[in-house]
Amino acid sequence: MLLGNIRKLPGYPLLVGLPVALDGLSVLAGILMNGFQGSPHVTFKLAFQMGMPSVSAVTEQRFMAGTVQLGADGGLPAGSAATALLVLLLFLLVQAFVQGGYIGLLRDAASGRPLTLAAFRAYGARYFTRFLLLDLLVLAVILAGGALAVLLFRGGGAVVSLLAFLILRVWFVYLEFTLVAKNCGIREAFPLALGSFKRRTRSTTSLIVKAVLLNVLFGLLVNALWVSFFFFLLLFLYDYIFAGMQLAFMEEYERIERDG
């Protein structure tokens, strides 16, 4: 299923071009602000994202703009915090727009409709407010939950918060898709997304396992091969493969809704 959807991507260049462009802008902004910082080390993240893919999900190095990673004390890393937060806010606004637009394009692709920038802009504008509120809610949960976990569990707090967030992410795997497909508010989307997860099939479970394992693999490669050439190569490969993954998830979601 996944390989089949990856093979479809040449017919849907926007599904690959949009995440690559956004990740590229984030990297360039991060380099301009901080330089290409970091050093090679063996690590990975138990990441699982829905909608527009981004290599930032598996990158441990703190240089990309638009990302927030907690320090060991549960707080934001030292540095120009005001600049980092300003850039984060800008990327949250951009992300809210492109997330709605991208998921709308995924639905069009799953239905066999042509993908256009006009449709992307229309979807992005229609769902902008809902995705902005959802992003802010998720960011608040990550920061508050991460800080609380570090306070309660000390050194293991980051692991506990990561596992808790991963479990919640799996339970509400189709949350973003539901916001677009059902054209509903965030409050209505949570129980609907959970209902879709409860009606999951073997394909859903298989895709979730593949997504987590591929994120682990890319996390190991991205952080171990910390050289700019390999990073940009892996950025493209990550966004390409996970564009196919998101299309597979959307087709599975549509199947669940039809059969449910």
VEXFI-707764 format. One record per residue (C-alpha): residue number from 1; residue in one letter; x negated, y negated, z. Coordinates in pm, 1 decimal. Example, Ala and Ser with C-alpha at 12.3 -4.5 7.8 and 13.67 -1.06 7.14 Angstrom:
2
(r 1,A,(-1230.0,450.0,780.0))
(r 2,S,(-1367.0,106.0,714.0))
This chain:
260
(r 1,M,(0.0,0.0,0.0))
(r 2,L,(-274.9,-244.5,97.2))
(r 3,L,(-497.4,-162.5,-199.8))
(r 4,G,(-199.8,-194.0,-433.1))
(r 5,N,(-126.5,-543.3,-306.0))
(r 6,I,(-490.9,-647.0,-327.7))
(r 7,R,(-484.1,-542.1,-694.5))
(r 8,K,(-184.8,-774.5,-749.0))
(r 9,L,(-372.9,-1084.1,-632.9))
(r 10,P,(-522.0,-1183.8,-972.6))
(r 11,G,(-162.4,-1248.1,-1077.3))
(r 12,Y,(-109.6,-1472.6,-771.8))
(r 13,P,(-417.5,-1700.6,-757.4))
(r 14,L,(-251.6,-1940.8,-512.0))
(r 15,L,(-235.4,-1667.6,-246.3))
(r 16,V,(-616.5,-1653.9,-248.5))
(r 17,G,(-701.9,-2010.7,-348.2))
(r 18,L,(-509.3,-2181.9,-68.3))
(r 19,P,(-670.1,-2001.7,230.0))
(r 20,V,(-1015.6,-2023.2,71.2))
(r 21,A,(-968.8,-2398.7,16.2))
(r 22,L,(-848.4,-2461.2,372.8))
(r 23,D,(-1125.4,-2252.0,526.4))
(r 24,G,(-1376.7,-2427.9,303.3))
(r 25,L,(-1258.7,-2769.7,422.3))
(r 26,S,(-1274.0,-2654.8,783.9))
(r 27,V,(-1629.5,-2528.7,738.1))
(r 28,L,(-1744.9,-2845.3,559.9))
(r 29,A,(-1589.5,-3065.8,829.7))
(r 30,G,(-1755.6,-2853.5,1097.9))
(r 31,I,(-2093.5,-2876.2,924.0))
(r 32,L,(-2061.8,-3254.7,889.4))
(r 33,M,(-1978.4,-3288.2,1259.8))
(r 34,N,(-2206.9,-3025.0,1411.1))
(r 35,G,(-2425.0,-2875.0,1139.7))
(r 36,F,(-2427.1,-2503.1,1065.2))
(r 37,Q,(-2481.0,-2405.2,1427.0))
(r 38,G,(-2505.2,-2065.3,1587.4))
(r 39,S,(-2729.2,-1761.5,1574.5))
(r 40,P,(-2684.3,-1399.5,1464.7))
(r 41,H,(-2545.4,-1171.1,1733.6))
(r 42,V,(-2341.1,-853.0,1750.3))
(r 43,T,(-1987.7,-929.8,1859.4))
(r 44,F,(-1629.5,-901.7,1736.8))
(r 45,K,(-1280.7,-1027.4,1814.0))
(r 46,L,(-957.8,-830.3,1846.0))
(r 47,A,(-780.8,-1068.3,1610.9))
(r 48,F,(-447.2,-1028.7,1438.8))
(r 49,Q,(-291.5,-1316.0,1245.9))
(r 50,M,(13.7,-1352.8,1024.9))
(r 51,G,(74.4,-1593.5,739.0))
(r 52,M,(-216.7,-1777.6,584.3))
(r 53,P,(-543.0,-1591.2,658.8))
(r 54,S,(-846.8,-1770.3,800.3))
(r 55,V,(-1196.0,-1643.1,871.6))
(r 56,S,(-1191.7,-1855.2,1188.1))
(r 57,A,(-991.6,-1570.0,1345.2))
(r 58,V,(-1308.3,-1357.0,1362.4))
(r 59,T,(-1578.2,-1624.7,1391.9))
(r 60,E,(-1729.7,-1656.0,1738.3))
(r 61,Q,(-1958.2,-1946.7,1648.9))
(r 62,R,(-1818.2,-2283.8,1759.2))
(r 63,F,(-1877.7,-2499.7,1458.6))
(r 64,M,(-1564.0,-2477.4,1239.8))
(r 65,A,(-1326.9,-2771.3,1261.0))
(r 66,G,(-970.2,-2700.0,1362.8))
(r 67,T,(-1054.2,-2416.4,1603.2))
(r 68,V,(-1043.9,-2397.9,1981.0))
(r 69,Q,(-1242.6,-2143.0,2179.3))
(r 70,L,(-1253.9,-2134.2,2557.2))
(r 71,G,(-1582.7,-2152.8,2739.3))
(r 72,A,(-1681.7,-1915.0,3018.3))
(r 73,D,(-1512.2,-2140.7,3273.7))
(r 74,G,(-1182.8,-2137.9,3083.3))
(r 75,G,(-1229.2,-2491.7,2958.0))
(r 76,L,(-1322.2,-2651.5,2630.2))
(r 77,P,(-1689.8,-2629.1,2529.8))
(r 78,A,(-1909.9,-2926.3,2604.5))
(r 79,G,(-1979.1,-3184.8,2338.9))
(r 80,S,(-1781.0,-3457.5,2170.4))
(r 81,A,(-1448.4,-3337.4,2308.4))
(r 82,A,(-1254.5,-3638.3,2181.3))
(r 83,T,(-1374.7,-3587.0,1823.2))
(r 84,A,(-1312.3,-3212.9,1840.9))
(r 85,L,(-957.9,-3262.9,1969.9))
(r 86,L,(-885.5,-3527.8,1706.1))
(r 87,V,(-999.1,-3294.6,1428.5))
(r 88,L,(-801.6,-3012.0,1591.4))
(r 89,L,(-486.1,-3225.0,1584.1))
(r 90,L,(-544.5,-3307.2,1217.5))
(r 91,F,(-587.2,-2940.1,1131.4))
(r 92,L,(-276.9,-2847.4,1333.6))
(r 93,L,(-77.2,-3087.8,1116.3))
(r 94,V,(-229.5,-2946.4,799.2))
(r 95,Q,(-187.9,-2589.3,919.3))
(r 96,A,(180.0,-2640.4,1002.3))
(r 97,F,(243.1,-2758.4,647.9))
(r 98,V,(38.9,-2493.8,469.0))
(r 99,Q,(166.9,-2210.1,688.4))
(r 100,G,(527.0,-2272.0,590.4))
(r 101,G,(430.6,-2322.8,228.4))
(r 102,Y,(214.4,-2011.5,218.8))
(r 103,I,(476.4,-1781.5,373.3))
(r 104,G,(731.4,-1918.2,127.9))
(r 105,L,(494.9,-1820.2,-153.8))
(r 106,L,(452.5,-1474.2,-0.3))
(r 107,R,(829.7,-1427.4,-17.8))
(r 108,D,(832.1,-1541.0,-379.0))
(r 109,A,(551.1,-1297.5,-464.2))
(r 110,A,(725.2,-1010.2,-284.0))
(r 111,S,(1038.5,-1086.9,-487.6))
(r 112,G,(845.4,-1103.4,-813.6))
(r 113,R,(901.1,-1476.2,-862.2))
(r 114,P,(626.8,-1699.7,-1006.5))
(r 115,L,(422.5,-1904.2,-760.1))
(r 116,T,(387.9,-2278.7,-811.1))
(r 117,L,(235.8,-2568.8,-620.1))
(r 118,A,(573.9,-2744.3,-635.1))
(r 119,A,(734.2,-2454.0,-449.8))
(r 120,F,(447.2,-2453.8,-199.2))
(r 121,R,(497.8,-2824.4,-127.3))
(r 122,A,(874.8,-2777.8,-92.9))
(r 123,Y,(838.2,-2487.4,151.2))
(r 124,G,(571.3,-2671.9,347.3))
(r 125,A,(786.1,-2981.2,390.4))
(r 126,R,(1096.7,-2776.6,480.6))
(r 127,Y,(932.4,-2575.9,759.9))
(r 128,F,(669.4,-2826.5,874.3))
(r 129,T,(833.6,-2926.3,1204.2))
(r 130,R,(910.0,-2569.4,1308.4))
(r 131,F,(556.6,-2448.6,1244.4))
(r 132,L,(402.9,-2751.4,1414.5))
(r 133,L,(608.1,-2681.3,1728.8))
(r 134,L,(516.3,-2312.9,1710.2))
(r 135,D,(144.5,-2394.5,1671.0))
(r 136,L,(156.4,-2629.0,1970.4))
(r 137,L,(338.7,-2364.7,2174.9))
(r 138,V,(81.9,-2098.6,2084.0))
(r 139,L,(-208.2,-2336.5,2155.7))
(r 140,A,(-61.1,-2421.0,2497.7))
(r 141,V,(-18.0,-2051.0,2579.9))
(r 142,I,(-375.6,-1972.1,2471.2))
(r 143,L,(-528.3,-2255.4,2674.7))
(r 144,A,(-312.3,-2206.1,2985.3))
(r 145,G,(-319.0,-1827.3,2972.3))
(r 146,G,(-691.8,-1815.3,2903.6))
(r 147,A,(-772.4,-2054.3,3188.6))
(r 148,L,(-545.3,-1860.2,3428.7))
(r 149,A,(-695.8,-1526.6,3328.4))
(r 150,V,(-1050.4,-1656.4,3380.5))
(r 151,L,(-947.4,-1795.2,3720.7))
(r 152,L,(-791.7,-1463.8,3830.0))
(r 153,F,(-1025.9,-1214.5,3667.0))
(r 154,R,(-1350.4,-1415.8,3651.0))
(r 155,G,(-1583.0,-1273.8,3383.8))
(r 156,G,(-1319.9,-1033.7,3251.0))
(r 157,G,(-1059.0,-1307.0,3213.5))
(r 158,A,(-1138.8,-1374.5,2849.5))
(r 159,V,(-1093.2,-1004.4,2766.6))
(r 160,V,(-766.1,-985.2,2961.5))
(r 161,S,(-623.6,-1295.2,2792.0))
(r 162,L,(-731.9,-1167.2,2449.6))
(r 163,L,(-565.1,-829.5,2503.4))
(r 164,A,(-247.7,-994.6,2636.0))
(r 165,F,(-228.4,-1226.4,2338.0))
(r 166,L,(-291.5,-935.7,2097.8))
(r 167,I,(-4.8,-738.0,2252.4))
(r 168,L,(229.0,-1036.9,2222.7))
(r 169,R,(111.5,-1088.9,1864.2))
(r 170,V,(199.6,-729.7,1776.2))
(r 171,W,(540.6,-749.0,1944.0))
(r 172,F,(628.6,-1060.0,1746.9))
(r 173,V,(442.2,-956.0,1432.1))
(r 174,Y,(709.2,-1097.4,1201.3))
(r 175,L,(777.0,-1422.5,1390.7))
(r 176,E,(644.2,-1659.0,1122.3))
(r 177,F,(807.6,-1458.5,843.8))
(r 178,T,(1140.7,-1475.8,1030.4))
(r 179,L,(1124.1,-1854.6,1059.2))
(r 180,V,(1107.3,-1877.5,680.6))
(r 181,A,(1318.9,-1580.5,573.5))
(r 182,K,(1604.7,-1656.5,814.7))
(r 183,N,(1556.5,-2035.5,799.6))
(r 184,C,(1612.8,-2046.1,1175.5))
(r 185,G,(1469.7,-2226.7,1476.4))
(r 186,I,(1190.5,-2098.6,1699.5))
(r 187,R,(1427.1,-1986.1,1977.1))
(r 188,E,(1636.6,-1777.8,1737.5))
(r 189,A,(1328.4,-1640.2,1561.8))
(r 190,F,(1182.0,-1464.8,1868.5))
(r 191,P,(1461.6,-1206.3,1921.5))
(r 192,L,(1503.0,-1159.7,1545.5))
(r 193,A,(1130.5,-1093.4,1502.5))
(r 194,L,(1132.8,-851.2,1796.1))
(r 195,G,(1428.9,-673.4,1636.2))
(r 196,S,(1233.3,-637.1,1312.1))
(r 197,F,(941.7,-490.6,1506.5))
(r 198,K,(1170.1,-238.3,1677.6))
(r 199,R,(1287.7,-123.6,1332.6))
(r 200,R,(928.7,-87.4,1214.1))
(r 201,T,(825.9,200.0,992.1))
(r 202,R,(505.7,401.8,961.3))
(r 203,S,(390.3,148.5,704.3))
(r 204,T,(425.3,-134.1,958.0))
(r 205,T,(218.3,52.6,1215.3))
(r 206,S,(-40.7,145.4,952.5))
(r 207,L,(-75.4,-217.4,839.4))
(r 208,I,(-117.1,-340.3,1198.3))
(r 209,V,(-392.2,-84.9,1266.7))
(r 210,K,(-567.9,-169.5,939.5))
(r 211,A,(-545.8,-543.6,1012.2))
(r 212,V,(-699.4,-507.2,1359.4))
(r 213,L,(-976.2,-272.5,1237.2))
(r 214,L,(-1060.4,-495.8,940.6))
(r 215,N,(-1077.2,-796.0,1173.0))
(r 216,V,(-1319.4,-605.7,1396.2))
(r 217,L,(-1531.4,-511.6,1093.7))
(r 218,F,(-1538.2,-865.8,954.4))
(r 219,G,(-1607.6,-1003.9,1301.0))
(r 220,L,(-1914.2,-781.7,1330.1))
(r 221,L,(-2038.4,-876.7,982.1))
(r 222,V,(-1966.7,-1250.3,1003.4))
(r 223,N,(-2134.6,-1296.4,1340.6))
(r 224,A,(-2426.9,-1056.7,1280.8))
(r 225,L,(-2513.3,-1195.8,934.5))
(r 226,W,(-2516.1,-1558.8,1049.0))
(r 227,V,(-2668.8,-1706.1,735.4))
(r 228,S,(-2481.0,-1967.3,532.8))
(r 229,F,(-2487.3,-1764.3,207.6))
(r 230,F,(-2343.3,-1452.3,372.8))
(r 231,F,(-2094.3,-1658.3,570.4))
(r 232,F,(-1941.8,-1816.6,259.2))
(r 233,L,(-1941.0,-1480.1,81.9))
(r 234,L,(-1765.0,-1313.5,374.9))
(r 235,L,(-1525.7,-1608.5,399.8))
(r 236,F,(-1410.0,-1545.4,43.9))
(r 237,L,(-1390.2,-1166.4,90.2))
(r 238,Y,(-1197.3,-1204.4,416.1))
(r 239,D,(-941.0,-1444.9,270.9))
(r 240,Y,(-904.6,-1232.3,-42.8))
(r 241,I,(-847.0,-903.3,138.5))
(r 242,F,(-616.4,-1055.0,395.8))
(r 243,A,(-411.4,-1231.8,130.1))
(r 244,G,(-335.7,-880.3,5.4))
(r 245,M,(-266.8,-775.2,365.0))
(r 246,Q,(-15.9,-1057.5,414.3))
(r 247,L,(159.6,-970.4,89.0))
(r 248,A,(184.4,-609.7,208.8))
(r 249,F,(331.6,-726.6,540.4))
(r 250,M,(585.2,-944.8,359.3))
(r 251,E,(695.8,-659.5,133.4))
(r 252,E,(731.8,-436.0,439.8))
(r 253,Y,(930.2,-707.5,622.8))
(r 254,E,(1167.2,-746.6,327.8))
(r 255,R,(1211.9,-367.1,318.4))
(r 256,I,(1291.6,-353.4,690.5))
(r 257,E,(1548.2,-632.0,656.9))
(r 258,R,(1715.9,-466.1,357.2))
(r 259,D,(1735.3,-125.6,525.1))
(r 260,G,(1828.3,-261.3,866.8))
